[in-house]
Amino acid sequence: MAISVAIALLIQFWYIAIGIALVVGIFFYQNRQNKKTTNSVQEEPTPNLVKAQNTITSQPNDDKTVHTPINHVVTADKHKTLRGPKLACGYYYGEIILLAWLDGSNQAKTIPQYFRSRYGLNSVASKTKLIKDGLIITSDVQTSLKKLKVTDLKKILSTNNKKISGKKQELIERISTTVEPKKYEPLLPQSYSLSADGQQLAENNQLFIWAHQNVKSSLTPISDLIGHEHDAGSPAEITIKVIQQQLTDSLQSQHDFGRAYGYAKEIADISEQINNEQTLKYLFLALWLDYPNFAYFDETRHYWIHRYPISTGPQPIQVDLINYHQQYQVSKQQIEANVSHFYQYFNPYFPDGLYIKTNLVQIATSAITDTPDEFIKKEHDFIEHKIPQKQIITDFSVNN
């Protein structure tokens, strides 16, 4: 009897053990499946985004932008890179600009933030790449000595009990020949310079370096010059040619007088370096685009007036024209010649019957000869009286 009871208890414990084992097995199996599902969701790539820890905010002229990974700007309609496509030489245009910036820079100097925000570069990685490719080298002792001031050279000689009189080159030679290098080399500024290959690369892509140093407006990003680096002409001439096309497009296809004004002003600023007559030509064009103070007209020929606060202070374009006049003395013949240029190239983009089309000479003369108050009053009179009121639609999105 006792044996039978023992066998029955053993069988019960056996079933209980099997049940527990099944429950534990099912628990671990479900837990493992859940982990797989979670990992698969985490590993699924996010469309149109590149993984990165750091984010940047796009340029002011990029519409509908959001915070995005470095080197990328996501807009409502497309995904594009700030740094643009690689040039024919195998480098990004921002790396060419960085190459020029590093030339002569102290090694301890921090690379400006704009190389990241404007040109989409990881500046440290790009610098390392340029050095590895042999385009950037560390300056030698003689070059570093030449970068020191005379007072610093004399201090080195004085510390080492050497004669301190003489010209700068004599001081450098005295240090090189009479002072142990270990006593002054740690004091020398360690700077970068371009190798022969680096100099050649910079020379072949001078357009981007020049534009970085001279184009102040963000209306025309330097990336717009990609593909023009081997065009005929100086960097200024090539840049002006590209902006001229953008100006024409803004008038021809968009009827955007405000943007066209910006392009005209940009060309005038660049032209100051190469062609005074062209400077005047585009200053007048900017004036005639800005004078009525409207941004565009729609397909119904209504004028959308942006009433910016212009009641006090001189207009920037008038200031530029007055400065030009003071320096070069603008003649009546020059004004009339620029009016002819306007009619030849830009007349088709202005609506028929527009007041300024028949008063270009008067407007130009007023900008040069009138006081700011008189000029502004005439501008207000134009808006209030010369445009038929039924054709004016005020844009109240702009604060008065």
C-alpha positions in Angstrom: 0.0 0.0 0.0 2.8 2.4 0.9 4.5 1.6 -2.3 1.4 2.5 -4.3 1.0 5.8 -2.6 4.6 6.7 -3.2 4.3 5.9 -6.9 1.1 8.0 -7.1 2.8 11.0 -5.4 5.8 10.6 -7.7 3.6 10.7 -10.8 1.8 13.8 -9.5 5.1 15.6 -8.9 6.2 14.6 -12.4 3.2 16.2 -14.0 3.6 19.3 -11.9 7.3 19.6 -13.0 6.4 19.2 -16.6 3.7 21.9 -16.2 6.1 24.3 -14.6 8.7 23.6 -17.4 6.1 24.3 -20.1 5.1 27.6 -18.4 8.7 28.8 -18.1 9.5 27.7 -21.7 6.5 29.6 -23.0 7.5 32.7 -21.0 11.1 32.8 -22.3 9.9 32.1 -25.9 7.5 35.1 -25.8 10.1 37.4 -24.2 12.6 36.5 -27.0 10.1 37.2 -29.7 9.3 40.6 -28.2 13.0 41.5 -28.2 13.3 40.6 -31.9 10.3 42.7 -32.8 11.6 45.7 -30.8 15.1 45.4 -32.4 13.6 45.2 -35.9 11.6 48.4 -35.3 14.7 50.2 -34.0 16.9 49.2 -36.8 14.4 50.2 -39.5 16.0 53.2 -41.3 14.2 56.6 -41.3 13.5 57.6 -44.9 15.5 60.6 -46.2 17.4 61.2 -43.0 21.1 60.5 -42.3 22.0 59.4 -38.8 24.0 62.0 -36.9 24.1 63.2 -33.3 24.5 66.9 -34.1 21.9 69.0 -35.8 21.9 72.4 -37.5 19.4 75.0 -38.6 19.3 75.8 -42.2 20.1 79.2 -43.8 17.7 82.1 -43.5 16.8 81.9 -47.2 15.8 78.2 -47.0 12.0 77.9 -46.9 10.1 75.4 -44.8 13.2 74.0 -43.1 13.5 71.9 -40.0 16.3 70.8 -37.7 18.1 68.1 -39.6 21.4 66.1 -39.4 24.6 67.9 -40.2 25.2 68.4 -43.9 21.5 68.0 -44.8 18.5 70.2 -45.1 15.1 68.6 -45.4 12.5 70.8 -47.1 8.9 70.2 -47.8 9.5 68.9 -51.3 13.0 67.5 -51.4 16.1 66.3 -49.6 19.4 68.1 -50.5 22.8 68.6 -49.0 24.3 71.9 -47.9 27.7 71.0 -49.1 26.5 70.3 -52.7 27.9 67.7 -55.1 31.6 67.1 -55.2 33.6 69.2 -57.7 35.5 67.7 -60.6 38.7 67.8 -58.4 37.0 65.3 -55.9 36.5 67.9 -53.1 33.4 69.8 -51.9 33.4 73.5 -52.6 33.4 74.1 -48.8 36.6 72.1 -48.5 38.2 74.4 -51.1 37.2 77.4 -49.0 38.6 75.6 -45.9 41.8 75.0 -47.7 42.3 78.7 -48.3 41.3 79.5 -44.7 43.8 77.1 -43.2 46.7 78.6 -45.3 48.6 80.7 -42.8 46.3 79.9 -39.8 47.7 79.1 -36.4 47.2 75.4 -35.7 45.6 76.3 -32.3 43.0 78.5 -33.9 39.4 77.2 -33.9 37.8 76.7 -37.3 34.8 79.0 -37.6 31.3 77.6 -37.1 30.1 78.7 -40.5 32.0 75.9 -42.2 29.4 73.6 -40.6 26.3 75.8 -40.8 26.8 77.3 -44.3 28.9 74.7 -46.1 27.8 71.5 -44.4 31.3 70.3 -43.4 32.6 68.4 -40.4 35.5 70.8 -40.3 37.8 68.6 -38.2 37.3 65.6 -40.6 37.8 67.8 -43.6 41.0 69.3 -42.2 42.3 65.9 -41.5 41.5 64.8 -45.0 43.3 67.8 -46.6 46.4 67.1 -44.4 46.3 63.4 -45.2 46.1 64.2 -49.0 49.2 66.3 -48.7 47.5 69.6 -49.5 48.2 71.2 -46.1 51.5 71.1 -44.4 52.9 72.4 -41.1 55.1 75.5 -41.4 58.9 75.0 -40.9 61.0 76.9 -38.4 62.1 79.7 -40.8 58.5 80.4 -41.8 57.4 80.5 -38.2 60.2 82.9 -37.3 59.1 85.2 -40.0 55.6 85.4 -38.5 57.0 86.7 -35.2 57.2 90.4 -34.5 60.5 92.1 -34.1 59.9 92.5 -30.4 59.4 88.8 -30.1 62.6 88.0 -32.0 64.5 90.4 -29.7 63.0 88.7 -26.7 64.3 85.3 -27.8 67.8 86.8 -28.4 67.8 88.7 -25.1 66.7 85.6 -23.2 69.7 83.7 -24.7 72.1 86.6 -24.1 72.5 87.4 -27.7 72.8 90.8 -29.5 69.4 92.3 -30.2 70.2 95.1 -32.7 69.6 94.9 -36.4 66.7 94.5 -38.9 64.2 91.7 -38.7 65.9 89.4 -41.2 69.2 89.9 -39.3 67.5 88.9 -36.1 66.0 85.8 -37.7 69.4 84.7 -39.0 71.1 85.4 -35.7 68.5 83.2 -33.9 68.9 80.4 -36.5 72.7 80.4 -36.3 73.4 81.1 -32.6 70.5 79.9 -30.5 69.8 76.2 -29.9 66.5 75.3 -31.6 65.1 73.6 -28.5 65.3 76.9 -26.7 63.0 78.8 -29.0 61.0 76.3 -31.2 58.4 75.7 -28.4 57.7 79.5 -28.5 57.1 79.6 -32.3 53.5 79.8 -33.6 52.7 76.6 -35.4 50.7 77.4 -38.5 49.6 75.7 -41.7 50.6 76.4 -45.2 49.7 75.0 -48.6 51.8 72.5 -50.4 52.5 72.8 -54.1 49.5 70.6 -54.8 47.3 72.6 -52.4 48.3 75.9 -54.0 47.4 74.4 -57.4 44.0 73.2 -56.2 43.2 76.6 -54.7 44.2 78.4 -57.9 42.1 76.1 -60.0 39.0 76.8 -57.8 39.6 80.4 -57.0 36.0 81.2 -57.9 34.7 79.7 -54.6 37.4 81.3 -52.5 36.7 84.7 -54.1 33.0 84.4 -53.6 33.4 83.4 -50.0 35.4 86.6 -49.4 33.4 89.0 -51.5 29.8 88.0 -51.9 28.1 89.3 -48.7 24.5 88.6 -49.5 22.9 85.2 -48.8 20.6 85.7 -51.8 23.0 83.9 -54.1 24.6 80.9 -52.2 28.1 80.0 -53.4 26.8 76.6 -54.3 25.0 78.3 -57.3 28.5 78.8 -58.8 29.2 75.0 -59.0 29.8 74.2 -62.7 31.1 77.6 -63.5 34.6 77.3 -62.0 36.2 76.9 -65.4 34.1 79.6 -67.2 36.1 82.4 -68.9 36.6 85.6 -67.0 37.6 86.7 -63.5 35.7 85.3 -60.4 33.8 88.6 -60.2 32.8 88.5 -63.8 31.6 84.9 -63.5 29.7 85.6 -60.4 28.0 88.6 -61.9 27.0 86.5 -65.0 25.4 83.9 -62.7 23.5 86.6 -60.7 22.4 88.4 -63.9 20.6 85.2 -65.0 19.0 84.8 -61.6 17.8 88.4 -61.8 16.3 87.9 -65.2 14.6 84.7 -64.1 13.1 86.4 -61.0 11.5 89.0 -63.3 10.6 86.8 -66.2 9.1 83.8 -64.6 8.3 85.0 -61.0 7.5 88.7 -61.4 9.4 89.1 -58.1 10.5 92.7 -58.0 11.7 92.4 -54.4 14.1 89.5 -55.2 15.2 91.2 -58.4 16.1 94.3 -56.4 18.3 92.2 -54.2 20.1 90.7 -57.2 20.6 94.1 -58.8 22.0 95.5 -55.5 24.3 92.4 -55.2 25.6 92.9 -58.8 26.2 96.6 -58.0 28.2 95.7 -54.9 30.4 93.2 -56.7 30.9 95.5 -59.8 32.5 98.2 -57.6 35.7 96.1 -57.8 35.9 95.9 -61.6 33.5 98.2 -63.5 32.2 101.5 -62.2 29.8 102.0 -65.2 28.2 98.6 -64.4 28.0 99.6 -60.8 25.9 102.7 -61.7 23.8 100.7 -64.2 22.7 98.2 -61.5 22.3 100.8 -58.8 19.8 102.6 -61.0 18.1 99.3 -61.8 17.8 98.6 -58.0 16.4 102.1 -57.5 13.7 101.6 -60.2 12.8 98.2 -58.8 12.7 99.5 -55.2 11.1 102.9 -55.8 7.4 102.0 -55.8 8.2 99.7 -52.8 6.2 96.8 -54.2 7.3 93.2 -54.3 5.3 91.9 -57.3 2.2 92.2 -59.3 -0.2 89.4 -60.0 -1.8 88.1 -63.1 -4.7 90.6 -62.8 -2.2 93.4 -62.9 -2.9 94.4 -59.3 0.0 95.9 -57.4 0.8 94.3 -54.1 2.2 97.1 -51.9 4.4 96.2 -49.0 4.2 99.2 -46.7 7.5 98.9 -44.9 8.3 101.7 -42.3 10.1 104.1 -44.6 8.9 107.4 -43.1 12.2 108.2 -41.4 15.9 107.9 -42.5 17.4 107.7 -46.0 16.7 104.7 -48.2 19.8 102.4 -48.5 19.7 102.6 -52.3 19.7 106.4 -52.2 22.7 106.4 -49.9 24.6 104.2 -52.3 23.7 106.4 -55.3 24.7 109.6 -53.4 28.0 108.0 -52.4 28.7 107.0 -56.0 27.8 110.5 -57.2 30.1 112.1 -54.7 33.0 110.0 -56.0 32.3 109.9 -59.7 29.9 112.8 -60.4 27.0 111.2 -62.3 26.1 113.2 -65.4 22.7 113.7 -67.1 24.0 111.7 -70.1 24.9 108.8 -67.8 21.4 108.8 -66.4 19.8 108.8 -69.9 22.2 106.0 -71.0 21.0 103.8 -68.1 17.4 104.6 -68.9 18.0 103.3 -72.4 19.7 100.2 -71.0 16.6 99.7 -68.8 14.2 99.9 -71.8 16.4 97.6 -73.8 16.7 94.8 -71.3 14.0 95.1 -68.5 11.1 97.0 -70.0 9.2 93.7 -71.0 9.1 92.6 -67.3 7.4 95.8 -66.1 3.6 96.1 -66.6 2.3 98.5 -69.1 1.3 101.9 -67.8 3.5 101.7 -64.7 4.3 105.2 -63.6 8.1 104.7 -63.2 8.4 103.6 -66.8 7.8 107.1 -68.0 9.6 108.8 -65.1 12.9 107.0 -64.9 15.0 110.1 -65.4 13.1 112.1 -62.8 13.4 109.3 -60.2 17.1 108.8 -60.8 17.7 112.6 -60.6 15.7 112.8 -57.4 17.7 110.0 -55.7 21.0 111.8 -56.4 20.0 115.4 -55.8 17.1 115.4 -53.2 17.4 115.1 -49.5 16.2 111.8 -47.9 13.0 113.5 -46.7 12.2 114.9 -50.2 13.0 111.5 -51.8 10.8 109.6 -49.4 8.0 112.1 -49.8 8.0 111.6 -53.6 8.0 107.8 -53.1 5.0 108.1 -50.8 3.3 110.4 -53.4 3.9 107.8 -56.0 2.2 105.1 -54.0 -0.7 107.3 -52.9 -1.4 109.2 -56.2 0.3 107.7 -59.2 -1.0 104.2 -59.0 -4.8 103.9 -59.5 -6.2 103.0 -56.2 -8.3 100.1 -57.6 -5.0 98.5 -58.7 -3.5 98.6 -55.2 -3.8 95.6 -52.8 -2.1 96.3 -49.5 -0.3 93.3 -48.0 -1.1 93.6 -44.3 1.1 90.7 -43.4 3.9 93.2 -43.1 3.8 95.4 -40.0 3.2 99.1 -40.8 
